[in-house]
Amino acid sequence: MNIRLSLLAVAGALSLLASPMAANAQVSVNINVPGLVMAPPPPPRYEPLPPPRGGFVWVPGRWAWDGRAYAWRQGGWQRERAGYVYAPGRWTEDHGGWRWAEGDWRQREAYREARRERERDREWNDRDDHRGHDRDHRHGHDRDRDFCPPGQAKKGNC
């Protein structure tokens, strides 16, 4: 009888101790997205450009993620492809993390067109930034007269 009573007392004490711990439990979920690194890459290192080498293209070095930390990979030579331009890889921000986009070979004309398009977009953005800055510093009705609905300025409607 004495043993039963002591076992019952111990079980009761353990249940009292366990109940506050269960109330304070936390759940942490870490979803690992393949190829996504949560830490931003360090700034690129300076690598002096080696002298030209006939028939080859210099591919610059980069930071590579090894699963725990970034490690620097030095640049190197790749054999040139006729009619193509090498577009180096780059780290891009994606869904709150960073993702590496490998460098690749692009047809020379397509590469030039993509570069022209990026420059055009940059000019439009700069033009819109200046127009918005000037408009914000005007007073009264001038601001209303120059109003342009969203998305219409780039179409040339304003």
KESEZA-250172 format. One line per 4 residues: for each residue z, x, y of N, C-alpha, C, O. Coordinates in nm, 4 decimals. Example, Ala and Ser with C-alpha at 12.3 -4.5 7.8 and 13.67 -1.06 7.14 Angstrom:
0.7800,1.3190,-0.5690,0.7800,1.2300,-0.4500,0.7800,1.3200,-0.3300,0.8465,1.4236,-0.3319 ~ 0.7080,1.2850,-0.2250,0.7140,1.3670,-0.1060,0.7870,1.2900,0.0030,0.8039,1.3409,0.1138 .
***
This chain:
0.0000,0.0819,-0.1183,0.0000,0.0000,0.0000,0.0000,0.0868,0.1254,-0.0703,0.0595,0.2227 ~ 0.0800,0.1907,0.1198,0.0911,0.2810,0.2320,-0.0429,0.3518,0.2568,-0.0801,0.3748,0.3719 ~ -0.1148,0.3861,0.1509,-0.2440,0.4535,0.1632,-0.3479,0.3581,0.2216,-0.4282,0.3969,0.3065 ~ -0.3457,0.2328,0.1754,-0.4402,0.1337,0.2293,-0.4184,0.1135,0.3784,-0.5137,0.1052,0.4558 .
-0.2944,0.1060,0.4166,-0.2618,0.0845,0.5575,-0.3084,0.2032,0.6427,-0.3622,0.1845,0.7518 ~ -0.2874,0.3245,0.5923,-0.3301,0.4422,0.6696,-0.4838,0.4518,0.6751,-0.5387,0.4891,0.7788 ~ -0.5540,0.4188,0.5652,-0.6995,0.4193,0.5678,-0.7539,0.3149,0.6642,-0.8514,0.3394,0.7353 ~ -0.6914,0.2003,0.6659,-0.7319,0.0948,0.7585,-0.7103,0.1379,0.9030,-0.7925,0.1084,0.9898 .
-0.6015,0.2066,0.9287,-0.5719,0.2546,1.0640,-0.6740,0.3600,1.1073,-0.7200,0.3590,1.2214 ~ -0.7094,0.4514,1.0151,-0.8074,0.5562,1.0463,-0.9442,0.4935,1.0724,-1.0121,0.5327,1.1673 ~ -0.9863,0.3969,0.9901,-1.1148,0.3305,1.0097,-1.1177,0.2563,1.1424,-1.2189,0.2585,1.2125 ~ -1.0086,0.1913,1.1772,-1.0010,0.1208,1.3059,-1.0117,0.2177,1.4224,-1.0810,0.1899,1.5202 .
-0.9429,0.3323,1.4126,-0.9477,0.4316,1.5199,-1.0888,0.4887,1.5348,-1.1373,0.5068,1.6465 ~ -1.1546,0.5171,1.4220,-1.2915,0.5696,1.4285,-1.3876,0.4678,1.4889,-1.4770,0.5056,1.5647 ~ -1.3714,0.3418,1.4574,-1.4600,0.2402,1.5150,-1.4372,0.2263,1.6648,-1.5316,0.2010,1.7397 ~ -1.3120,0.2426,1.7095,-1.2843,0.2375,1.8535,-1.3451,0.3576,1.9250,-1.3961,0.3449,2.0363 .
-1.3396,0.4732,1.8614,-1.3990,0.5930,1.9229,-1.5514,0.5860,1.9231,-1.6146,0.6333,2.0176 ~ -1.6110,0.5287,1.8204,-1.7566,0.5237,1.8091,-1.8187,0.4230,1.9044,-1.9304,0.4444,1.9514 ~ -1.7500,0.3146,1.9339,-1.8113,0.2111,2.0176,-1.8413,0.2566,2.1603,-1.9484,0.2217,2.2100 ~ -1.7550,0.3324,2.2311,-1.7950,0.3781,2.3655,-1.9129,0.4759,2.3615,-1.9933,0.4782,2.4547 .
-1.9246,0.5565,2.2555,-2.0362,0.6507,2.2468,-2.1688,0.5765,2.2295,-2.2710,0.6171,2.2849 ~ -2.1665,0.4705,2.1543,-2.2890,0.3934,2.1328,-2.3327,0.3263,2.2617,-2.4525,0.3111,2.2857 ~ -2.2384,0.2862,2.3443,-2.2716,0.2204,2.4697,-2.3361,0.3182,2.5679,-2.4122,0.2759,2.6549 ~ -2.3073,0.4481,2.5558,-2.3605,0.5474,2.6484,-2.4838,0.6190,2.5939,-2.5294,0.7159,2.6545 .
-2.5374,0.5750,2.4840,-2.6534,0.6418,2.4233,-2.7762,0.6263,2.5121,-2.7956,0.5223,2.5751 ~ -2.8584,0.7297,2.5165,-2.9830,0.7270,2.5929,-3.0993,0.7585,2.5008,-3.0860,0.8340,2.4044 ~ -3.2110,0.7004,2.5316,-3.3313,0.7261,2.4544,-3.4298,0.7991,2.5442,-3.4557,0.7557,2.6565 ~ -3.4846,0.9096,2.4956,-3.5832,0.9863,2.5707,-3.7107,0.9920,2.4879,-3.7087,1.0312,2.3712 .
-3.8208,0.9526,2.5493,-3.9490,0.9547,2.4806,-4.0396,1.0539,2.5524,-4.0623,1.0425,2.6728 ~ -4.0903,1.1496,2.4791,-4.1815,1.2480,2.5349,-4.3158,1.2308,2.4652,-4.3296,1.2603,2.3465 ~ -4.4137,1.1832,2.5396,-4.5463,1.1618,2.4831,-4.6298,1.2852,2.5138,-4.6518,1.3192,2.6300 ~ -4.6750,1.3505,2.4106,-4.7538,1.4715,2.4263,-4.9017,1.4343,2.4236,-4.9548,1.3944,2.3200 .
-4.9674,1.4478,2.5386,-5.1104,1.4194,2.5478,-5.1846,1.5503,2.5215,-5.1644,1.6475,2.5944 ~ -5.2699,1.5551,2.4192,-5.3406,1.6792,2.3872,-5.4214,1.7314,2.5059,-5.4941,1.6565,2.5712 ~ -5.4073,1.8615,2.5322,-5.4831,1.9240,2.6392,-5.4234,1.9078,2.7769,-5.4743,1.9665,2.8725 ~ -5.3163,1.8297,2.7909,-5.2543,1.8072,2.9212,-5.1305,1.8948,2.9334,-5.0416,1.8892,2.8484 .
-5.1245,1.9758,3.0389,-5.0126,2.0662,3.0632,-4.9373,2.0135,3.1844,-4.9977,1.9886,3.2888 ~ -4.8074,1.9962,3.1719,-4.7298,1.9373,3.2811,-4.7026,2.0370,3.3942,-4.6900,1.9957,3.5095 ~ -4.6934,2.1661,3.3644,-4.6668,2.2678,3.4663,-4.7978,2.3093,3.5328,-4.8963,2.3351,3.4637 ~ -4.8004,2.3160,3.6677,-4.9247,2.3583,3.7341,-4.9532,2.5061,3.7070,-4.8606,2.5858,3.6912 .
-5.0819,2.5423,3.7018,-5.1150,2.6836,3.6775,-5.0815,2.7683,3.8001,-5.0867,2.7188,3.9127 ~ -5.0470,2.8961,3.7790,-5.0247,2.9860,3.8930,-5.1553,3.0074,3.9687,-5.2627,2.9780,3.9162 ~ -5.1471,3.0582,4.0914,-5.2716,3.0884,4.1650,-5.3535,3.1930,4.0885,-5.2967,3.2783,4.0203 ~ -5.4871,3.1868,4.0998,-5.5690,3.2846,4.0265,-5.5388,3.4271,4.0717,-5.5065,3.4508,4.1881 .
-5.5493,3.5196,3.9807,-5.5316,3.6609,4.0144,-5.6610,3.7143,4.0740,-5.7699,3.6659,4.0432 ~ -5.6474,3.8143,4.1594,-5.7664,3.8790,4.2151,-5.8193,3.9779,4.1128,-5.7467,4.0651,4.0651 ~ -5.9454,3.9631,4.0802,-6.0142,4.0585,3.9940,-6.1330,4.1126,4.0723,-6.2191,4.0357,4.1150 ~ -6.1387,4.2432,4.0914,-6.2553,4.2959,4.1616,-6.3816,4.2703,4.0800,-6.3831,4.2885,3.9582 .
-6.4857,4.2285,4.1475,-6.6130,4.1992,4.0814,-6.6785,4.3313,4.0405,-6.7041,4.4158,4.1263 ~ -6.7061,4.3508,3.9118,-6.7693,4.4755,3.8698,-6.9141,4.4823,3.9174,-6.9723,4.3801,3.9537 ~ -6.9716,4.6003,3.9175,-7.1120,4.6124,3.9586,-7.2023,4.5281,3.8680,-7.1712,4.5079,3.7507 ~ -7.3141,4.4791,3.9225,-7.4053,4.3958,3.8427,-7.4504,4.4678,3.7152,-7.4616,4.5903,3.7103 .
-7.4749,4.3882,3.6151,-7.5189,4.4406,3.4857,-7.6397,4.3583,3.4432,-7.6266,4.2380,3.4208 ~ -7.7539,4.4184,3.4317,-7.8779,4.3483,3.4008,-7.8699,4.2616,3.2761,-7.8282,4.3078,3.1698 ~ -7.9103,4.1347,3.2898,-7.9135,4.0446,3.1765,-7.7799,3.9807,3.1427,-7.7689,3.9096,3.0428 ~ -7.6769,4.0054,3.2255,-7.5441,3.9490,3.2004,-7.4886,3.8826,3.3255,-7.5293,3.9140,3.4374 .
-7.3948,3.7900,3.3049,-7.3268,3.7190,3.4144,-7.1776,3.7431,3.3989,-7.1244,3.7345,3.2882 ~ -7.1097,3.7732,3.5089,-6.9646,3.7944,3.5057,-6.8932,3.6590,3.5033,-6.9181,3.5744,3.5891 ~ -6.8057,3.6386,3.4069,-6.7231,3.5184,3.3965,-6.5831,3.5588,3.4405,-6.5207,3.6433,3.3763 ~ -6.5318,3.4993,3.5500,-6.4018,3.5420,3.6028,-6.2870,3.5104,3.5068,-6.2976,3.4226,3.4212 .
-6.1759,3.5853,3.5238,-6.0558,3.5629,3.4433,-5.9912,3.4298,3.4785,-6.0276,3.3653,3.5768 ~ -5.8935,3.3893,3.3954,-5.8289,3.2603,3.4183,-5.6910,3.2586,3.3548,-5.6588,3.3414,3.2696 ~ -5.6102,3.1626,3.3980,-5.4818,3.1382,3.3349,-5.5047,3.0453,3.2165,-5.5702,2.9419,3.2299 ~ -5.4511,3.0817,3.1012,-5.4628,2.9989,2.9803,-5.3230,2.9564,2.9368,-5.2290,3.0356,2.9430 .
-5.3094,2.8334,2.8935,-5.1812,2.7807,2.8457,-5.1699,2.8095,2.6965,-5.2583,2.7723,2.6192 ~ -5.0614,2.8758,2.6553,-5.0446,2.9098,2.5131,-4.9464,2.8180,2.4410,-4.9049,2.8481,2.3291 ~ -4.9089,2.7070,2.5030,-4.8155,2.6129,2.4413,-4.6756,2.6251,2.4970,-4.5964,2.5316,2.4856 ~ -4.6427,2.7407,2.5583,-4.5103,2.7612,2.6176,-4.5190,2.8055,2.7631,-4.4354,2.7679,2.8452 .
-4.6201,2.8852,2.7945,-4.6329,2.9413,2.9291,-4.7788,2.9781,2.9537,-4.8611,2.9777,2.8621 ~ -4.8091,3.0103,3.0802,-4.9436,3.0549,3.1153,-4.9562,3.2049,3.0882,-4.8628,3.2814,3.1125 ~ -5.0702,3.2452,3.0387,-5.1009,3.3863,3.0152,-5.2373,3.4155,3.0775,-5.3296,3.3347,3.0672 ~ -5.2493,3.5310,3.1418,-5.3748,3.5671,3.2080,-5.4751,3.6215,3.1069,-5.4429,3.7089,3.0265 .
-5.5967,3.5685,3.1122,-5.7080,3.6186,3.0317,-5.8083,3.6817,3.1264,-5.8579,3.6163,3.2181 ~ -5.8375,3.8061,3.1046,-5.9281,3.8793,3.1932,-6.0708,3.8277,3.1814,-6.1115,3.7719,3.0795 ~ -6.1457,3.8486,3.2905,-6.2864,3.8100,3.2912,-6.3687,3.9000,3.2021,-6.3201,4.0017,3.1526 ~ -6.4939,3.8621,3.1819,-6.5821,3.9420,3.0973,-6.7276,3.9049,3.1199,-6.7581,3.8152,3.1984 .
-6.8147,3.9720,3.0530,-6.9584,3.9513,3.0665,-7.0081,3.8524,2.9620,-6.9617,3.8521,2.8479 ~ -7.1039,3.7678,3.0026,-7.1750,3.6808,2.9088,-7.3243,3.7029,2.9296,-7.3708,3.7255,3.0413 ~ -7.3970,3.6959,2.8206,-7.5419,3.7155,2.8304,-7.6033,3.6040,2.9152,-7.5709,3.4865,2.8976 ~ -7.6912,3.6416,3.0063,-7.7576,3.5475,3.0969,-7.8535,3.4568,3.0201,-7.9129,3.4981,2.9205 .
-7.8681,3.3324,3.0675,-7.9650,3.2390,3.0090,-8.0710,3.2078,3.1144,-8.0382,3.1711,3.2273 ~ -8.1958,3.2222,3.0778,-8.3057,3.1990,3.1719,-8.3070,3.0532,3.2172,-8.3015,2.9622,3.1346 ~ -8.3144,3.0310,3.3497,-8.3220,2.8962,3.4046,-8.1876,2.8259,3.4159,-8.1821,2.7091,3.4543 ~ -8.0773,2.8964,3.3824,-7.9440,2.8363,3.3872,-7.8520,2.9171,3.4778,-7.8733,3.0358,3.5025 .
-7.7497,2.8486,3.5261,-7.6473,2.9100,3.6099,-7.5135,2.8850,3.5424,-7.4895,2.7762,3.4902 ~ -7.4254,2.9858,3.5430,-7.2942,2.9670,3.4816,-7.2005,2.9029,3.5841,-7.1833,2.9550,3.6943 ~ -7.1402,2.7903,3.5475,-7.0401,2.7232,3.6307,-6.9040,2.7553,3.5699,-6.8741,2.7100,3.4594 ~ -6.8203,2.8331,3.6404,-6.6930,2.8752,3.5821,-6.5997,2.7573,3.5535,-6.6089,2.6526,3.6176 .
-6.5104,2.7758,3.4571,-6.4117,2.6740,3.4238,-6.3096,2.6609,3.5357,-6.3033,2.7442,3.6261 ~ -6.2286,2.5537,3.5279,-6.1289,2.5325,3.6336,-6.0189,2.4402,3.5824,-6.0404,2.3599,3.4916 ~ -5.9012,2.4529,3.6420,-5.7904,2.3627,3.6146,-5.8033,2.2432,3.7072,-5.8230,2.2601,3.8276 ~ -5.7924,2.1211,3.6524,-5.7987,1.9997,3.7334,-5.6739,1.9170,3.7086,-5.6207,1.9139,3.5976 .
-5.6279,1.8498,3.8135,-5.5112,1.7627,3.8020,-5.5534,1.6329,3.7350,-5.6560,1.5745,3.7699 ~ -5.4728,1.5875,3.6375,-5.5115,1.4699,3.5601,-5.3869,1.4002,3.5055,-5.3085,1.4612,3.4329 ~ -5.3687,1.2746,3.5398,-5.2583,1.1926,3.4891,-5.1218,1.2603,3.5028,-5.0424,1.2584,3.4088 ~ -5.0944,1.3190,3.6172,-4.9645,1.3816,3.6419,-4.9493,1.5196,3.5800,-4.8413,1.5781,3.5879 .
-5.0535,1.5730,3.5191,-5.0487,1.7063,3.4600,-5.1745,1.7833,3.4952,-5.2449,1.7481,3.5898 ~ -5.2025,1.8868,3.4205,-5.3182,1.9727,3.4458,-5.3991,1.9883,3.3182,-5.3439,2.0014,3.2090 ~ -5.5309,1.9868,3.3338,-5.6220,1.9968,3.2199,-5.7276,2.1047,3.2511,-5.7790,2.1122,3.3627 ~ -5.7584,2.1871,3.1508,-5.8590,2.2927,3.1663,-5.9968,2.2392,3.1302,-6.0158,2.1821,3.0228 .
-6.0929,2.2578,3.2205,-6.2333,2.2227,3.1946,-6.3074,2.3544,3.1737,-6.3175,2.4358,3.2655 ~ -6.3582,2.3746,3.0546,-6.4274,2.4993,3.0206,-6.5504,2.5199,3.1085,-6.6146,2.4238,3.1510 ~ -6.5820,2.6459,3.1351,-6.7043,2.6780,3.2062,-6.8247,2.6497,3.1170,-6.8146,2.6519,2.9943 ~ -6.9375,2.6234,3.1797,-7.0567,2.5949,3.0992,-7.1821,2.6363,3.1748,-7.1779,2.6724,3.2925 .
-7.2931,2.6298,3.1033,-7.4228,2.6649,3.1605,-7.4922,2.5380,3.2065,-7.5016,2.4409,3.1313 ~ -7.5409,2.5386,3.3297,-7.6123,2.4230,3.3850,-7.7513,2.4668,3.4284,-7.7722,2.5806,3.4704 ~ -7.8456,2.3745,3.4173,-7.9806,2.4077,3.4624,-7.9758,2.4392,3.6110,-7.9066,2.3725,3.6879 ~ -8.0493,2.5406,3.6498,-8.0420,2.5918,3.7866,-8.0655,2.4831,3.8912,-7.9898,2.4750,3.9879 .
-8.1668,2.4003,3.8752,-8.1979,2.2965,3.9750,-8.0895,2.1893,3.9771,-8.0517,2.1423,4.0844 ~ -8.0391,2.1500,3.8609,-7.9318,2.0496,3.8555,-7.8065,2.1039,3.9232,-7.7348,2.0288,3.9893 ~ -7.7791,2.2336,3.9076,-7.6635,2.2954,3.9707,-7.6784,2.2930,4.1226,-7.5836,2.2622,4.1949 ~ -7.7991,2.3260,4.1701,-7.8222,2.3242,4.3159,-7.8065,2.1836,4.3720,-7.7477,2.1652,4.4786 .
-7.8590,2.0839,4.3003,-7.8482,1.9448,4.3460,-7.7025,1.9005,4.3490,-7.6609,1.8322,4.4426 ~ -7.6252,1.9377,4.2492,-7.4831,1.9012,4.2469,-7.4101,1.9670,4.3633,-7.3229,1.9054,4.4246 ~ -7.4450,2.0923,4.3944,-7.3819,2.1612,4.5066,-7.4198,2.0947,4.6385,-7.3347,2.0783,4.7260 ~ -7.5471,2.0562,4.6539,-7.5901,1.9850,4.7761,-7.5143,1.8542,4.7912,-7.4714,1.8188,4.9010 .
-7.4978,1.7825,4.6801,-7.4273,1.6542,4.6842,-7.2807,1.6736,4.7246,-7.2269,1.5954,4.8030 ~ -7.2167,1.7774,4.6711,-7.0772,1.8054,4.7097,-7.0683,1.8380,4.8583,-6.9761,1.7926,4.9261 ~ -7.1636,1.9164,4.9098,-7.1626,1.9513,5.0521,-7.1852,1.8275,5.1377,-7.1212,1.8123,5.2418 ~ -7.2765,1.7373,5.0950,-7.2990,1.6124,5.1668,-7.1726,1.5279,5.1717,-7.1369,1.4744,5.2767 .
-7.1054,1.5160,5.0585,-6.9804,1.4399,5.0531,-6.8762,1.5005,5.1454,-6.8034,1.4289,5.2142 ~ -6.8695,1.6330,5.1464,-6.7730,1.7014,5.2321,-6.8042,1.6732,5.3792,-6.7129,1.6496,5.4584 ~ -6.9331,1.6755,5.4165,-6.9726,1.6458,5.5551,-6.9341,1.5033,5.5925,-6.8815,1.4793,5.7012 ~ -6.9608,1.4072,5.5012,-6.9243,1.2675,5.5296,-6.7741,1.2549,5.5496,-6.7293,1.1866,5.6417 .
-6.6959,1.3199,5.4642,-6.5510,1.3122,5.4762,-6.5041,1.3736,5.6069,-6.4163,1.3188,5.6735 ~ -6.5630,1.4889,5.6447,-6.5257,1.5519,5.7717,-6.5623,1.4624,5.8886,-6.4835,1.4472,5.9819 ~ -6.6819,1.4025,5.8848,-6.7266,1.3147,5.9919,-6.6334,1.1935,6.0043,-6.5955,1.1547,6.1149 ~ -6.5969,1.1343,5.8903,-6.5062,1.0188,5.8920,-6.3689,1.0581,5.9439,-6.3055,0.9807,6.0156 .
-6.3218,1.1781,5.9084,-6.1909,1.2226,5.9563,-6.1905,1.2354,6.1076,-6.0951,1.1936,6.1732 ~ -6.2979,1.2937,6.1646,-6.3039,1.3102,6.3100,-6.3184,1.1754,6.3797,-6.2560,1.1516,6.4831 ~ -6.4011,1.0870,6.3232,-6.4221,0.9555,6.3839,-6.2898,0.8781,6.3861,-6.2558,0.8163,6.4870 ~ -6.2154,0.8816,6.2752,-6.0872,0.8126,6.2691,-5.9870,0.8730,6.3650,-5.9070,0.8007,6.4243 .
-5.9897,1.0064,6.3817,-5.8985,1.0745,6.4731,-5.9270,1.0330,6.6170,-5.8343,1.0038,6.6926 ~ -6.0565,1.0301,6.6559,-6.0925,0.9888,6.7917,-6.0553,0.8433,6.8161,-6.0041,0.8098,6.9229 ~ -6.0799,0.7582,6.7204,-6.0532,0.6162,6.7367,-5.9030,0.5919,6.7534,-5.8628,0.5046,6.8303 ~ -5.8200,0.6683,6.6820,-5.6759,0.6497,6.6909,-5.6219,0.6890,6.8284,-5.5152,0.6420,6.8679 .
-5.6932,0.7736,6.9012,-5.6443,0.8177,7.0305,-5.7001,0.7362,7.1468,-5.6680,0.7646,7.2622 ~ -5.7823,0.6364,7.1192,-5.8311,0.5486,7.2251,-5.7285,0.4401,7.2515,-5.6324,0.4251,7.1761 ~ -5.7486,0.3648,7.3576,-5.6529,0.2609,7.3926,-5.7190,0.1242,7.3927,-5.8363,0.1096,7.4270 ~ -5.6409,0.0248,7.3533,-5.6789,-0.1152,7.3721,-5.8048,-0.1578,7.3019,-5.8226,-0.1333,7.1826 .
-5.8962,-0.2248,7.3802,-6.0127,-0.2898,7.3221,-6.1167,-0.1912,7.2692,-6.1988,-0.2307,7.1864 ~ -6.1176,-0.0652,7.3127,-6.2147,0.0314,7.2611,-6.1968,0.0496,7.1105,-6.2936,0.0665,7.0363 ~ -6.0725,0.0458,7.0680,-6.0447,0.0625,6.9266,-6.1052,-0.0526,6.8471,-6.1616,-0.0294,6.7402 ~ -6.0953,-0.1743,6.8953,-6.1483,-0.2910,6.8253,-6.3008,-0.2909,6.8229,-6.3613,-0.3319,6.7239 .
-6.3632,-0.2448,6.9317,-6.5081,-0.2461,6.9401,-6.5711,-0.1532,6.8365,-6.6798,-0.1813,6.7860 ~ -6.5034,-0.0426,6.8047,-6.5571,0.0552,6.7111,-6.5097,0.0319,6.5680,-6.5262,0.1190,6.4826 ~ -6.4516,-0.0832,6.5410,-6.4017,-0.1113,6.4066,-6.5183,-0.1215,6.3084,-6.6207,-0.1834,6.3376 ~ -6.5011,-0.0604,6.1929,-6.6021,-0.0653,6.0871,-6.5310,-0.1040,5.9587,-6.4331,-0.0393,5.9215 .
-6.5774,-0.2073,5.8901,-6.5119,-0.2476,5.7638,-6.5107,-0.1348,5.6625,-6.6017,-0.0519,5.6623 ~ -6.4107,-0.1295,5.5769,-6.4007,-0.0213,5.4778,-6.5262,-0.0112,5.3921,-6.5791,-0.1116,5.3443 ~ -6.5725,0.1122,5.3738,-6.6878,0.1387,5.2883,-6.8222,0.1244,5.3578,-6.9239,0.1637,5.3005 ~ -6.8272,0.0696,5.4790,-6.9545,0.0450,5.5466,-7.0044,0.1684,5.6236,-7.1249,0.1844,5.6428 .
-6.9131,0.2546,5.6671,-6.9541,0.3720,5.7460,-7.0426,0.4642,5.6623,-7.1437,0.5138,5.7119 ~ -7.0065,0.4875,5.5378,-7.0852,0.5766,5.4533,-7.2210,0.5185,5.4198,-7.3145,0.5922,5.3884 ~ -7.2325,0.3863,5.4263,-7.3619,0.3222,5.4005,-7.4510,0.3218,5.5232,-7.5670,0.2811,5.5157 ~ -7.3978,0.3670,5.6371,-7.4762,0.3712,5.7598,-7.4811,0.2390,5.8328,-7.5673,0.2199,5.9186 .
-7.3907,0.1463,5.8014,-7.3907,0.0157,5.8668,-7.3078,0.0139,5.9941,-7.3037,-0.0897,6.0604 ~ -7.2438,0.1186,6.0308,-7.1604,0.1211,6.1526,-7.1977,0.2386,6.2407,-7.1387,0.2571,6.3471 .
***
